[in-house]
């Protein structure tokens, strides 16, 4: 069965427009996925005992209507057929019987003892897979011209139990450099390329194309690309 978990949008999860932040919506769907894993014997602790950890590689999310404080949602999630080193998972958010958001993601499974990647066929997930929905992981080309718009310090509030910047924090970081008065994020795609440990100071670059699509790249102090993202805005 497709896993479903009820969610009520917390008043602290909305922005100055009164709509739910993309980072909050991302937490909701990922929490649903983690609950499914936990209920099937793959909690964070149980995976750690197996020297295993899932890291997000890519995600695309689309929200077809604004979501407000105290909205009651269902966060749905299910694994899809996977291959190679990529574990694919889909998500949806439902409100009053309507689908108001969808997401698709690719995860890497890390052997924490060797720091190597674990192939899909070498790990028994033990969960029923379903056909993916029509939203696909976006492939985008970064613009040649990008401007530095700021710095971001990876501190206590942005890190998780691995002492790395949590993947759900990135949409809020990008939103800091977007013209969001009266607007919201409709679609966002993020490619995670290198972790940002606590204390890292990221350089944030931004570009925009002729169609008004925004692009971001974050770079670590050692020069490695941390993330790249594409974001499409819409009116509220």
Backbone bond lengths (Angstrom), bond angles and torsions (degrees), N, CA, C in turn:
res aa  C-N    CA-C-N  psi(-1)  N-CA   C-N-CA  omega(-1)  CA-C   N-CA-C  phi
1 X - - - 1.462 - - 1.522 110.38 -
2 X 1.331 116.18 151.24 1.462 121.35 173.08 1.522 108.00 -71.52
3 X 1.317 116.50 130.75 1.461 121.62 -176.39 1.525 109.38 -78.56
4 X 1.335 116.29 136.00 1.462 121.52 -178.18 1.520 109.82 -133.96
5 X 1.326 115.72 139.54 1.461 120.99 -179.42 1.527 108.74 -138.37
6 X 1.347 118.15 128.37 1.468 119.79 179.19 1.524 111.63 -72.30
7 X 1.325 115.28 142.04 1.462 122.23 -179.03 1.530 107.99 -134.56
8 X 1.305 117.44 139.50 1.462 121.41 168.30 1.525 107.92 -117.51
9 X 1.327 116.64 125.92 1.460 120.88 -175.89 1.521 109.58 -65.02
10 X 1.303 116.38 122.06 1.461 122.05 -179.47 1.522 109.85 -75.62
11 X 1.337 115.71 142.52 1.468 120.29 -179.55 1.526 111.52 -60.31
12 X 1.330 117.03 -25.87 1.468 120.52 179.96 1.524 112.31 -80.06
13 X 1.330 117.54 -3.85 1.463 121.25 -177.75 1.528 112.99 -100.70
14 X 1.346 117.86 9.80 1.462 119.82 177.61 1.518 110.05 -104.77
15 X 1.335 115.67 156.23 1.465 120.58 -178.10 1.521 110.92 -96.66
16 X 1.337 116.91 -167.93 1.465 120.37 -176.52 1.520 113.16 -70.22
17 X 1.329 117.47 -11.76 1.464 121.08 172.59 1.526 112.48 -87.86
18 X 1.329 116.33 -7.33 1.452 120.28 -178.52 1.511 114.37 84.86
19 X 1.341 117.46 10.56 1.470 120.66 178.19 1.526 109.21 -109.29
20 X 1.317 115.14 154.36 1.462 120.35 -177.63 1.523 110.91 -63.37
21 X 1.326 115.60 134.76 1.453 120.35 176.70 1.526 110.01 -66.91
22 X 1.328 115.25 146.09 1.467 119.96 179.28 1.519 111.11 -60.69
23 X 1.323 117.56 -36.65 1.462 120.21 178.52 1.524 111.18 -61.12
24 X 1.340 117.00 -38.57 1.466 120.47 179.01 1.522 110.61 -66.28
25 X 1.333 116.79 -44.62 1.460 120.32 179.02 1.524 110.72 -61.86
26 X 1.312 115.74 -35.99 1.469 120.85 178.04 1.528 110.23 -66.02
27 X 1.332 116.80 -39.07 1.464 120.15 177.10 1.524 110.93 -64.05
28 X 1.336 116.42 -40.44 1.462 119.54 -178.44 1.533 111.12 -58.95
29 X 1.332 116.40 -48.81 1.460 118.53 -175.94 1.525 111.14 -70.50
30 X 1.330 116.72 -35.95 1.458 118.12 179.24 1.524 111.65 -71.78
31 X 1.326 117.16 -32.33 1.464 120.08 176.35 1.519 110.12 -64.23
32 X 1.325 116.37 -38.17 1.458 120.22 177.16 1.528 110.41 -62.17
33 X 1.327 116.68 -44.43 1.465 120.34 178.81 1.518 111.26 -63.46
34 X 1.331 117.01 -41.20 1.457 119.33 -179.74 1.520 111.25 -66.81
35 X 1.336 117.49 -35.34 1.456 120.09 176.75 1.524 110.79 -64.04
36 X 1.329 116.88 -39.66 1.461 119.58 177.28 1.520 110.46 -61.51
37 X 1.333 116.99 -44.29 1.463 120.34 178.76 1.527 110.91 -64.62
38 X 1.324 117.04 -43.41 1.463 121.07 -178.58 1.520 111.41 -61.61
39 X 1.330 116.28 -42.67 1.461 120.28 -179.80 1.521 112.20 -68.72
40 X 1.328 116.76 -12.93 1.463 121.27 179.07 1.528 111.93 -113.96
41 X 1.344 116.05 27.06 1.451 120.65 172.01 1.511 116.10 80.01
42 X 1.355 116.79 21.75 1.460 119.15 179.83 1.522 111.02 -130.43
43 X 1.326 115.98 51.44 1.459 120.85 173.75 1.520 109.18 -67.20
44 X 1.341 116.32 170.57 1.463 119.53 177.19 1.533 110.40 -54.58
45 X 1.338 115.52 -45.61 1.458 119.30 -177.64 1.512 112.74 -65.80
46 X 1.348 116.48 -41.74 1.457 119.83 -179.43 1.526 111.44 -67.00
47 X 1.330 117.25 -38.32 1.456 119.65 175.29 1.531 110.90 -65.35
48 X 1.338 115.88 -39.85 1.468 119.39 179.14 1.521 110.93 -61.60
49 X 1.334 117.13 -36.50 1.460 120.38 178.28 1.530 111.64 -66.29
50 X 1.327 116.14 -22.34 1.467 120.83 176.70 1.523 111.44 -94.49
51 X 1.345 117.23 6.87 1.467 122.20 -175.91 1.532 110.94 58.66
52 X 1.333 115.48 43.33 1.455 120.91 -179.16 1.529 109.55 -130.50
53 X 1.336 115.62 146.77 1.457 121.37 175.82 1.518 108.19 -153.89
54 X 1.335 116.34 134.79 1.456 121.54 176.01 1.525 110.02 -87.82
55 X 1.343 116.72 133.49 1.455 122.67 175.58 1.528 108.47 -123.26
56 X 1.321 116.23 134.76 1.464 120.51 -179.44 1.529 110.00 -72.99
57 X 1.332 115.78 129.00 1.461 121.03 178.05 1.525 111.51 -98.27
58 X 1.355 116.15 -49.46 1.465 120.45 -178.52 1.524 108.85 -147.68
59 X 1.316 115.05 150.51 1.454 119.92 175.43 1.522 109.41 -150.77
60 X 1.319 116.10 144.25 1.456 123.30 170.61 1.523 107.43 -127.54
61 X 1.335 116.38 130.11 1.462 122.06 179.92 1.522 109.38 -128.20
62 X 1.331 115.73 142.48 1.465 122.27 179.86 1.524 108.22 -135.71
63 X 1.338 116.15 131.21 1.456 121.87 -179.53 1.522 108.55 -124.00
64 X 1.334 115.99 113.81 1.458 120.89 -169.19 1.515 114.01 -85.95
65 X 1.319 117.94 -12.11 1.463 121.04 174.67 1.519 108.78 -152.06
66 X 1.330 117.45 157.35 1.466 119.39 -179.13 1.520 111.55 -66.87
67 X 1.312 115.51 150.15 1.459 123.07 179.12 1.524 107.39 -120.69
68 X 1.335 116.67 131.57 1.459 121.79 -169.91 1.528 111.61 -114.75
69 X 1.334 115.03 168.58 1.460 120.82 178.01 1.527 110.69 -58.08
70 X 1.316 114.54 140.33 1.463 125.15 178.74 1.528 113.29 69.65
71 X 1.329 118.42 3.69 1.467 119.17 171.35 1.524 108.60 -59.37
72 X 1.314 115.64 137.48 1.461 120.90 177.26 1.528 108.49 -98.38
73 X 1.309 114.36 121.59 1.458 121.56 -174.14 1.521 110.40 -121.70
74 X 1.299 115.32 160.20 1.453 122.51 164.78 1.514 107.54 -112.40
75 X 1.323 116.08 125.05 1.465 121.18 177.31 1.520 107.94 -99.03
76 X 1.330 116.29 112.16 1.458 122.21 -177.35 1.526 109.94 -104.49
77 X 1.321 115.95 148.08 1.456 119.40 179.08 1.516 110.20 -156.34
78 X 1.323 116.04 151.22 1.460 120.82 176.92 1.525 109.40 -160.97
79 X 1.334 116.76 144.69 1.465 119.69 173.83 1.515 110.53 -76.53
80 X 1.321 116.07 149.88 1.462 122.73 177.31 1.525 108.77 -112.77
81 X 1.311 115.53 168.64 1.462 119.22 177.41 1.531 109.38 -58.17
82 X 1.306 115.95 129.34 1.456 121.16 -174.27 1.520 110.23 -117.90
83 X 1.319 115.49 168.06 1.463 119.49 -177.37 1.530 110.11 -157.72
84 X 1.309 114.82 159.39 1.467 119.82 177.42 1.513 111.65 59.74
85 X 1.322 115.58 -122.90 1.456 121.51 179.57 1.528 111.89 -109.56
86 X 1.338 117.73 11.81 1.464 121.98 -175.88 1.517 111.25 -112.33
87 X 1.328 115.74 122.37 1.455 123.05 174.18 1.530 107.42 -99.00
88 X 1.323 117.11 114.87 1.460 121.86 -175.01 1.532 110.51 -95.47
89 X 1.331 114.92 141.07 1.461 121.00 179.58 1.521 109.30 -144.53
90 X 1.339 115.80 140.58 1.465 122.18 177.24 1.524 110.57 -112.89
91 X 1.332 114.74 158.80 1.456 121.79 -179.16 1.533 109.32 -143.19
92 X 1.335 114.75 161.80 1.460 120.42 171.31 1.520 108.58 -152.25
93 X 1.325 115.49 153.57 1.460 122.44 171.77 1.515 107.79 -118.58
94 X 1.320 116.64 127.72 1.455 121.92 178.73 1.523 110.09 -114.13
95 X 1.325 115.24 141.40 1.465 121.94 177.79 1.522 107.79 -135.91
96 X 1.315 116.02 119.30 1.464 121.81 179.34 1.530 111.26 52.99
97 X 1.326 115.69 39.23 1.457 121.26 177.45 1.512 115.06 84.11
98 X 1.335 117.39 -4.20 1.457 121.43 179.10 1.524 109.77 -102.03
99 X 1.326 115.96 145.40 1.460 120.19 172.11 1.520 108.57 -83.23
100 X 1.325 116.83 116.54 1.461 121.38 -177.62 1.524 112.29 -109.82
101 X 1.309 116.87 -5.91 1.456 120.04 178.30 1.512 111.20 -159.39
102 X 1.320 115.82 147.80 1.452 121.95 176.00 1.524 108.91 -139.69
103 X 1.313 115.66 155.03 1.459 120.38 176.83 1.517 109.21 -152.60
104 X 1.316 114.31 152.80 1.464 121.42 174.36 1.525 107.21 -137.87
105 X 1.323 116.32 142.39 1.468 119.35 -174.27 1.514 111.19 -142.25
106 X 1.317 114.95 159.07 1.468 123.02 173.14 1.523 107.53 -125.45
107 X 1.320 115.45 130.25 1.460 121.64 -177.65 1.523 110.01 -119.11
108 X 1.321 115.30 147.04 1.464 121.56 172.11 1.519 108.23 -104.64
109 X 1.325 116.49 141.57 1.463 121.64 175.73 1.522 108.12 -103.48
110 X 1.339 115.24 122.54 1.459 121.60 -175.22 1.524 110.71 -103.92
111 X 1.331 115.92 136.22 1.456 121.33 167.61 1.523 106.40 -83.26
112 X 1.334 117.21 107.35 1.465 120.50 -173.37 1.522 112.80 -70.72
113 X 1.326 117.59 -15.07 1.469 120.41 177.49 1.513 111.37 -81.12
114 X 1.341 116.72 -39.63 1.466 120.95 -176.65 1.520 112.72 -106.04
115 X 1.367 116.34 -12.57 1.470 123.33 -175.95 1.532 112.08 64.86
116 X 1.320 116.13 18.38 1.460 120.53 176.39 1.519 111.15 -92.91
117 X 1.341 115.23 166.66 1.457 121.58 177.45 1.525 110.25 -86.84
118 X 1.329 115.54 145.27 1.460 122.05 179.02 1.528 108.36 -105.82
119 X 1.318 116.83 128.71 1.457 121.19 179.13 1.530 110.49 -71.42
120 X 1.326 114.24 151.94 1.459 120.73 178.98 1.528 110.89 -56.81
121 X 1.329 116.96 -42.38 1.463 119.51 -176.74 1.522 113.41 -77.07
122 X 1.340 116.83 1.11 1.465 120.56 175.40 1.524 112.15 -108.72
123 X 1.353 116.22 12.38 1.462 120.01 178.55 1.521 108.58 -142.83
124 X 1.315 116.07 122.47 1.462 121.50 -178.85 1.528 108.97 -88.90
125 X 1.324 115.84 104.78 1.467 120.15 -178.97 1.526 110.86 -70.58
126 X 1.321 116.80 -36.52 1.453 119.82 175.77 1.509 114.46 75.08
127 X 1.336 118.15 19.98 1.462 122.06 179.69 1.517 109.67 -122.75
128 X 1.321 115.45 146.13 1.458 120.76 178.24 1.525 109.95 -67.16
129 X 1.321 116.59 133.75 1.464 120.27 177.30 1.526 109.67 -96.69
130 X 1.347 115.12 156.31 1.461 121.67 179.36 1.524 109.04 -131.60
131 X 1.311 115.43 161.94 1.454 120.31 176.26 1.525 109.59 -64.71
132 X 1.326 118.48 135.43 1.470 119.83 178.61 1.524 111.61 -66.79
133 X 1.326 116.25 151.62 1.461 118.96 175.00 1.523 109.82 -77.51
134 X 1.334 116.26 -177.29 1.466 119.87 -169.27 1.530 113.72 -74.54
135 X 1.323 118.36 -17.42 1.463 119.82 176.31 1.521 109.09 -70.24
136 X 1.325 116.53 133.09 1.464 120.67 -177.27 1.518 109.87 -120.54
137 X 1.312 115.68 158.96 1.458 120.27 175.54 1.521 109.39 -65.54
138 X 1.315 116.13 123.05 1.461 120.68 -175.09 1.531 110.96 -75.40
139 X 1.312 114.69 142.16 1.461 122.30 169.89 1.521 106.15 -112.31
140 X 1.313 117.59 120.94 1.459 119.54 -175.71 1.526 110.31 -131.38
141 X 1.312 115.04 153.99 1.464 122.18 179.26 1.519 108.65 -104.36
142 X 1.297 116.21 123.54 1.456 120.86 -179.23 1.527 110.46 -71.32
143 X 1.350 117.86 142.69 1.466 120.17 178.11 1.525 111.11 -67.61
144 X 1.316 115.66 152.37 1.466 119.66 179.32 1.520 112.04 -71.81
145 X 1.326 116.03 -32.38 1.464 120.19 -178.10 1.524 110.15 -102.40
146 X 1.324 116.33 116.51 1.456 121.73 177.56 1.515 108.67 -136.88
147 X 1.326 116.07 143.60 1.463 121.66 -177.60 1.523 110.65 -109.90
148 X 1.322 116.24 144.35 1.456 119.81 173.10 1.525 108.77 -72.00
149 X 1.342 116.45 126.85 1.466 120.51 -178.11 1.521 112.78 -115.52
150 X 1.330 117.92 -9.70 1.452 118.47 178.83 1.514 113.31 170.49
151 X 1.328 113.93 -178.62 1.458 122.70 176.08 1.530 108.11 -122.81
152 X 1.338 115.62 152.54 1.459 119.84 177.84 1.507 108.99 -135.29
153 X 1.343 116.30 120.82 1.457 121.61 178.59 1.523 109.60 -89.88
154 X 1.312 115.98 123.90 1.468 121.04 177.65 1.528 107.51 -79.66
155 X 1.332 115.94 103.12 1.454 120.99 -174.52 1.523 111.10 -116.50
156 X 1.318 116.12 -169.78 1.467 122.42 -177.71 1.531 111.72 -53.02
157 X 1.326 117.07 -45.22 1.452 121.11 -173.79 1.515 114.85 -70.29
158 X 1.332 117.71 -14.06 1.465 120.23 -176.72 1.526 113.12 -110.28
159 X 1.340 117.02 0.68 1.464 119.21 -176.08 1.531 111.52 -105.04
160 X 1.333 114.95 162.25 1.452 121.18 178.05 1.522 109.60 -113.05
161 X 1.328 116.29 -167.23 1.465 120.44 -175.09 1.525 112.23 -65.48
162 X 1.318 117.93 -16.29 1.461 121.44 176.32 1.521 112.93 -87.31
163 X 1.354 116.28 1.25 1.466 122.76 -177.81 1.528 112.18 62.02
164 X 1.328 115.55 30.27 1.454 121.90 172.18 1.525 108.16 -120.00
165 X 1.320 116.63 157.32 1.449 120.41 177.09 1.523 109.22 -60.05
166 X 1.333 115.88 125.25 1.456 120.69 -177.91 1.523 110.28 -69.13
167 X 1.336 115.90 140.65 1.467 119.36 -174.48 1.520 112.83 -62.02
168 X 1.352 118.57 -24.78 1.461 120.22 -178.73 1.527 113.04 -77.76
169 X 1.324 117.86 -9.88 1.471 121.09 -179.20 1.529 111.62 -79.08
170 X 1.322 116.74 -25.41 1.463 120.70 -172.34 1.530 114.44 -59.43
171 X 1.348 120.45 -43.08 1.467 117.98 178.59 1.522 113.92 -57.25
172 X 1.341 117.84 -37.75 1.462 120.07 176.93 1.524 111.26 -65.85
173 X 1.333 116.63 -38.96 1.462 119.57 177.81 1.527 110.15 -61.36
174 X 1.327 117.40 -46.93 1.463 120.15 178.70 1.531 111.11 -63.04
175 X 1.346 116.91 -39.63 1.467 121.20 -176.78 1.526 111.98 -61.45
176 X 1.337 116.66 -25.65 1.466 120.33 177.58 1.520 111.52 -57.67
177 X 1.324 116.75 -27.28 1.465 122.00 -174.81 1.527 111.79 -113.18
178 X 1.346 116.18 28.93 1.464 121.29 177.81 1.529 110.48 -120.30
179 X 1.337 117.79 146.90 1.470 121.57 177.40 1.532 110.42 -81.08
180 X 1.337 116.47 83.84 1.449 120.95 -169.79 1.528 114.81 -98.50
181 X 1.316 119.34 6.39 1.463 119.49 175.57 1.524 109.50 -62.13
182 X 1.341 116.62 115.58 1.453 120.75 -179.25 1.512 114.29 74.57
183 X 1.330 117.09 7.52 1.461 121.13 -179.37 1.521 110.34 -129.99
184 X 1.325 115.31 165.81 1.460 122.05 177.38 1.530 108.54 -143.29
185 X 1.310 114.90 165.47 1.463 120.17 176.17 1.526 108.91 -77.89
186 X 1.318 116.18 122.71 1.466 121.50 176.88 1.526 110.46 -91.02
187 X 1.331 116.56 -47.13 1.459 121.59 -178.60 1.528 108.97 -137.77
188 X 1.304 115.48 136.93 1.467 120.42 176.75 1.521 108.96 -140.44
189 X 1.321 115.67 134.65 1.458 122.64 175.39 1.521 107.99 -126.18
190 X 1.324 116.13 131.61 1.463 121.23 -178.33 1.520 109.39 -128.70
191 X 1.326 115.46 133.90 1.457 122.60 172.17 1.530 107.79 -110.81
192 X 1.333 116.38 117.63 1.464 122.04 -179.53 1.524 108.23 -94.48
193 X 1.328 116.27 120.23 1.463 119.17 -171.42 1.521 114.11 -114.63
194 X 1.319 117.88 -29.01 1.469 121.21 177.92 1.520 107.93 -153.68
195 X 1.315 116.37 137.47 1.459 120.27 -177.38 1.519 111.20 -67.21
196 X 1.349 114.55 154.11 1.465 121.14 176.68 1.521 108.01 -115.65
197 X 1.343 118.59 102.10 1.464 121.00 -177.59 1.532 112.01 -73.51
198 X 1.329 114.86 162.13 1.454 120.48 177.52 1.530 110.01 -55.60
199 X 1.327 116.18 133.56 1.452 122.09 -177.91 1.510 113.72 95.36
200 X 1.335 117.30 -11.55 1.464 121.14 178.41 1.524 110.03 -67.48
201 X 1.331 116.56 141.66 1.461 122.00 174.49 1.519 107.68 -111.50
202 X 1.328 115.91 108.62 1.455 121.63 -177.63 1.524 111.12 -88.27
203 X 1.314 115.77 140.27 1.461 121.93 170.99 1.528 107.53 -95.47
204 X 1.335 116.38 129.05 1.467 121.88 -175.76 1.524 109.15 -105.90
205 X 1.332 115.95 120.96 1.457 122.60 176.24 1.523 109.12 -109.37
206 X 1.341 116.11 144.67 1.468 120.65 179.90 1.518 110.34 -135.82
207 X 1.333 114.52 142.35 1.456 121.55 173.23 1.513 109.18 -137.23
208 X 1.327 117.11 162.40 1.460 121.25 178.06 1.522 108.24 -143.77
209 X 1.336 116.92 138.61 1.457 119.00 -179.04 1.524 110.60 -95.14
210 X 1.321 116.80 -179.36 1.457 121.56 -175.67 1.524 112.39 -65.06
211 X 1.319 117.19 -22.41 1.462 120.69 179.20 1.517 113.54 -88.15
212 X 1.327 116.94 3.71 1.460 120.23 179.27 1.517 114.25 81.95
213 X 1.338 117.18 16.05 1.463 121.17 176.38 1.527 108.44 -85.94
214 X 1.333 116.10 132.76 1.458 121.23 -177.10 1.531 110.88 -98.11
215 X 1.341 114.60 146.86 1.451 121.95 178.94 1.525 108.84 -130.79
216 X 1.326 115.76 142.21 1.458 120.63 178.39 1.519 109.79 -131.26
217 X 1.324 114.21 148.14 1.461 121.81 170.64 1.522 107.03 -137.20
218 X 1.328 117.05 132.90 1.457 120.60 175.38 1.528 108.29 -114.32
219 X 1.316 114.90 138.89 1.475 121.06 -173.79 1.523 109.27 -126.03
220 X 1.327 116.23 134.14 1.454 121.86 178.01 1.535 110.59 -77.57
221 X 1.336 115.56 169.20 1.458 120.41 179.86 1.524 112.18 -62.31
222 X 1.342 117.35 -27.64 1.463 120.24 -179.50 1.530 111.86 -83.54
223 X 1.330 117.14 3.76 1.456 120.98 177.16 1.516 114.80 92.08
224 X 1.327 117.91 -8.15 1.464 120.54 -179.93 1.524 110.98 -74.68
225 X 1.320 115.37 142.24 1.461 119.97 175.14 1.523 108.49 -72.05
226 X 1.317 115.55 128.68 1.459 122.77 -179.97 1.531 110.74 -89.72
227 X 1.326 117.22 -53.93 1.466 121.67 177.07 1.523 110.07 -145.82
228 X 1.334 114.51 160.07 1.459 122.66 167.46 1.518 106.98 -133.39
229 X 1.339 116.55 145.64 1.455 120.12 -175.20 1.519 111.81 -147.01
230 X 1.318 114.24 152.50 1.465 122.62 173.36 1.524 107.30 -125.23
231 X 1.338 117.32 133.09 1.456 121.28 -176.08 1.530 110.66 -134.73
232 X 1.329 115.32 131.94 1.474 122.16 176.60 1.519 107.71 -114.37
233 X 1.316 117.27 128.83 1.451 123.38 179.88 1.533 110.93 -99.13
234 X 1.320 115.41 160.38 1.456 121.27 174.23 1.515 108.76 -147.55
235 X 1.325 117.46 159.91 1.451 121.89 176.95 1.532 109.94 -69.62
236 X 1.313 115.82 148.69 1.467 120.05 176.59 1.531 109.26 -78.04
